[in-house]
Amino acid sequence: MALSYDESAALMNDMTFRGRIKVACLKFADYILGEAANVPAHNTRTKWAQQTMTMPDGAAGQVAPAVVMDPAVQQDGSAITDSALQSAVENTVNKMI
C-alpha cells in the first residue's frame, strides 16, 4: 500500500532516510565518473556527479522528494532495501539530468 501524503512528507524530511539517499547518490556519482565518454549526456552526468561528490548533502536534499515518490519507496517506505533504494535514486537522477 502506498504511503499517505503525511507519511511521504515525513519520509522526505527523515534525516536517516536522507542519509541513505546520500550514500546512494555518492555510489551513483562514482559510477558515472567511471563511465565512458560516449554515454549519452555524459557531460551533464559528469557535472552532476562532480557536484554530488563535493556537496553530497545538497544532492540528497534535491533528489529526496522525487525519490520518496518512486513506486518502490511508496510501497516499502523506510523499510526499502538498499538495492531497491539505489534503483529508485538512479531512476530519479536519470530523470533529472
Backbone as CSV, one residue per row, in Angstrom:
resi,resn,N_x,N_y,N_z,CA_x,CA_y,CA_z,C_x,C_y,C_z
1,MET,0.836,-1.176,0.000,0.000,0.000,0.000,0.885,1.245,0.000
2,ALA,0.506,2.221,-0.765,1.290,3.443,-0.881,1.248,4.241,0.417
3,LEU,2.304,4.987,0.621,2.372,5.870,1.781,1.312,6.963,1.658
4,SER,0.805,7.414,2.770,-0.109,8.562,2.758,0.702,9.825,2.465
5,TYR,0.022,10.908,2.214,0.714,12.177,1.998,1.530,12.568,3.226
6,ASP,0.944,12.371,4.410,1.663,12.707,5.642,2.909,11.840,5.798
7,GLU,2.775,10.551,5.522,3.923,9.642,5.621,4.993,9.993,4.585
8,SER,4.555,10.337,3.372,5.508,10.728,2.325,6.257,11.991,2.724
9,ALA,5.532,12.972,3.220,6.157,14.231,3.643,7.146,13.994,4.772
10,ALA,6.773,13.152,5.721,7.676,12.854,6.841,8.931,12.145,6.354
11,LEU,8.776,11.221,5.411,9.934,10.487,4.904,10.878,11.406,4.126
12,MET,10.326,12.386,3.426,11.161,13.345,2.685,12.088,14.115,3.621
13,ASN,11.665,14.292,4.861,12.451,15.066,5.831,13.130,14.205,6.885
14,ASP,13.020,12.896,6.757,13.649,11.976,7.706,15.154,11.953,7.435
15,MET,15.943,12.408,8.381,17.390,12.544,8.152,18.095,11.200,8.013
16,THR,17.601,10.166,8.650,18.198,8.841,8.478,17.954,8.354,7.058
17,PHE,16.738,8.525,6.567,16.427,8.112,5.196,17.197,8.971,4.207
18,ARG,17.294,10.263,4.469,18.044,11.146,3.574,19.526,10.747,3.547
19,GLY,20.038,10.250,4.664,21.414,9.754,4.690,21.587,8.561,3.767
20,ARG,20.602,7.686,3.736,20.661,6.539,2.820,20.610,7.014,1.365
21,ILE,19.797,8.033,1.089,19.739,8.604,-0.258,21.090,9.205,-0.621
22,LYS,21.736,9.874,0.342,23.055,10.475,0.095,24.068,9.405,-0.295
23,VAL,24.076,8.291,0.407,25.003,7.202,0.081,24.716,6.677,-1.318
24,ALA,23.441,6.516,-1.665,23.076,6.041,-2.999,23.508,7.042,-4.071
25,CYS,23.362,8.326,-3.793,23.812,9.360,-4.740,25.321,9.274,-4.952
26,LEU,26.073,9.133,-3.862,27.525,9.037,-3.971,27.947,7.791,-4.739
27,LYS,27.272,6.699,-4.511,27.580,5.465,-5.226,27.321,5.650,-6.725
28,PHE,26.204,6.279,-7.075,25.883,6.514,-8.474,26.851,7.526,-9.085
29,ALA,27.219,8.554,-8.333,28.180,9.543,-8.829,29.510,8.881,-9.140
30,ASP,29.957,7.997,-8.285,31.206,7.273,-8.521,31.113,6.441,-9.790
31,TYR,29.982,5.794,-9.998,29.763,5.004,-11.213,29.831,5.900,-12.451
32,ILE,29.147,7.042,-12.404,29.121,7.962,-13.544,30.524,8.457,-13.874
33,LEU,31.313,8.770,-12.854,32.666,9.282,-13.100,33.564,8.243,-13.761
34,GLY,33.183,6.979,-13.691,33.969,5.928,-14.325,33.426,5.467,-15.659
35,GLU,32.308,6.051,-16.112,31.714,5.583,-17.362,32.413,6.186,-18.578
36,ALA,32.192,5.579,-19.724,32.814,6.025,-20.977,32.271,7.389,-21.394
37,ALA,33.102,8.128,-22.088,32.737,9.479,-22.522,31.636,9.472,-23.583
38,ASN,31.392,8.328,-24.209,30.374,8.283,-25.258,28.980,7.931,-24.736
39,VAL,28.821,7.819,-23.431,27.496,7.587,-22.840,26.657,8.833,-23.100
40,PRO,25.393,8.655,-23.526,24.548,9.823,-23.773,24.501,10.752,-22.553
41,ALA,24.576,12.048,-22.828,24.532,13.104,-21.807,25.687,12.996,-20.816
42,HIS,26.817,12.464,-21.269,27.960,12.249,-20.372,28.412,13.535,-19.685
43,ASN,28.490,14.623,-20.407,28.967,15.871,-19.798,28.040,16.335,-18.677
44,THR,26.749,16.254,-18.906,25.775,16.646,-17.884,25.846,15.698,-16.689
45,ARG,25.952,14.413,-16.979,26.039,13.412,-15.920,27.313,13.612,-15.088
46,THR,28.423,13.896,-15.763,29.694,14.114,-15.073,29.623,15.347,-14.177
47,LYS,29.001,16.399,-14.694,28.855,17.617,-13.888,28.043,17.318,-12.624
48,TRP,26.931,16.574,-12.778,26.127,16.215,-11.611,26.958,15.379,-10.632
49,ALA,27.688,14.418,-11.160,28.492,13.527,-10.309,29.555,14.312,-9.542
50,GLN,30.218,15.245,-10.209,31.250,16.041,-9.541,30.641,16.913,-8.445
51,GLN,29.485,17.516,-8.728,28.819,18.341,-7.719,28.370,17.486,-6.540
52,THR,27.915,16.271,-6.839,27.460,15.367,-5.789,28.621,14.957,-4.893
53,MET,29.771,14.694,-5.489,30.940,14.316,-4.697,31.387,15.459,-3.793
54,THR,31.185,16.697,-4.250,31.602,17.848,-3.454,30.571,18.243,-2.408
55,MET,29.296,18.105,-2.771,28.220,18.511,-1.864,27.147,17.415,-1.799
56,PRO,27.467,16.282,-1.183,26.520,15.169,-1.166,25.218,15.466,-0.414
57,ASP,25.289,16.289,0.615,24.056,16.627,1.341,23.104,17.419,0.453
58,GLY,23.663,18.308,-0.360,22.830,19.082,-1.286,22.177,18.198,-2.331
59,ALA,22.937,17.242,-2.854,22.382,16.319,-3.849,21.258,15.495,-3.244
60,ALA,21.477,14.995,-2.038,20.448,14.188,-1.376,19.193,15.016,-1.133
61,GLY,19.374,16.254,-0.721,18.230,17.127,-0.486,17.454,17.417,-1.750
62,GLN,18.158,17.547,-2.866,17.489,17.829,-4.132,16.680,16.645,-4.633
63,VAL,17.196,15.446,-4.487,16.512,14.286,-5.061,15.545,13.608,-4.098
64,ALA,15.655,13.879,-2.802,14.829,13.178,-1.802,13.329,13.226,-2.097
65,PRO,12.734,14.388,-2.404,11.290,14.393,-2.650,10.876,13.465,-3.798
66,ALA,11.614,13.516,-4.903,11.269,12.662,-6.045,11.534,11.194,-5.746
67,VAL,12.584,10.905,-4.992,12.875,9.514,-4.622,11.743,8.957,-3.767
68,VAL,11.256,9.743,-2.827,10.162,9.274,-1.977,8.921,8.964,-2.813
69,MET,8.728,9.659,-3.912,7.561,9.418,-4.755,7.744,8.220,-5.694
70,ASP,8.947,7.646,-5.743,9.184,6.453,-6.556,8.264,5.327,-6.069
71,PRO,7.690,4.554,-6.991,6.759,3.490,-6.586,7.334,2.491,-5.571
72,ALA,8.594,2.148,-5.696,9.191,1.195,-4.747,9.271,1.785,-3.343
73,VAL,9.597,3.074,-3.247,9.656,3.734,-1.941,8.240,3.897,-1.399
74,GLN,7.316,4.245,-2.256,5.927,4.373,-1.823,5.402,3.051,-1.266
75,GLN,5.854,1.959,-1.822,5.397,0.647,-1.371,6.009,0.254,-0.030
76,ASP,7.329,0.453,0.117,8.034,-0.059,1.290,8.423,0.996,2.317
77,GLY,8.335,2.265,1.956,8.724,3.325,2.877,10.174,3.198,3.301
78,SER,10.472,3.507,4.539,11.855,3.475,5.013,12.395,2.060,5.133
79,ALA,11.534,1.055,4.995,11.971,-0.342,5.049,12.497,-0.834,3.705
80,ILE,12.542,0.032,2.709,13.041,-0.342,1.388,14.468,-0.865,1.502
81,THR,14.799,-1.885,0.727,16.154,-2.426,0.762,17.124,-1.430,0.141
82,ASP,18.383,-1.568,0.479,19.400,-0.691,-0.110,19.425,-0.822,-1.624
83,SER,19.300,-2.038,-2.114,19.321,-2.275,-3.560,18.153,-1.581,-4.261
84,ALA,16.966,-1.707,-3.694,15.793,-1.068,-4.289,15.891,0.453,-4.178
85,LEU,16.448,0.947,-3.079,16.633,2.390,-2.924,17.649,2.902,-3.938
86,GLN,18.715,2.143,-4.163,19.708,2.533,-5.159,19.044,2.696,-6.526
87,SER,18.202,1.746,-6.887,17.487,1.832,-8.170,16.575,3.053,-8.213
88,ALA,15.885,3.324,-7.113,14.995,4.475,-7.062,15.779,5.781,-7.230
89,VAL,16.925,5.867,-6.571,17.761,7.069,-6.690,18.286,7.210,-8.117
90,GLU,18.792,6.136,-8.684,19.330,6.210,-10.050,18.240,6.583,-11.053
91,ASN,17.058,6.001,-10.913,15.955,6.351,-11.807,15.595,7.827,-11.679
92,THR,15.569,8.326,-10.452,15.239,9.727,-10.214,16.297,10.648,-10.811
93,VAL,17.560,10.349,-10.549,18.645,11.194,-11.068,18.631,11.187,-12.588
94,ASN,18.427,10.035,-13.182,18.394,9.959,-14.649,17.252,10.793,-15.244
95,LYS,16.150,10.913,-14.535,15.052,11.766,-14.993,15.410,13.246,-14.858
96,MET,16.228,13.552,-13.854,16.552,14.944,-13.563,17.686,15.493,-14.428
97,ILE,18.572,14.602,-14.913,19.719,15.110,-15.689,19.656,14.713,-17.135
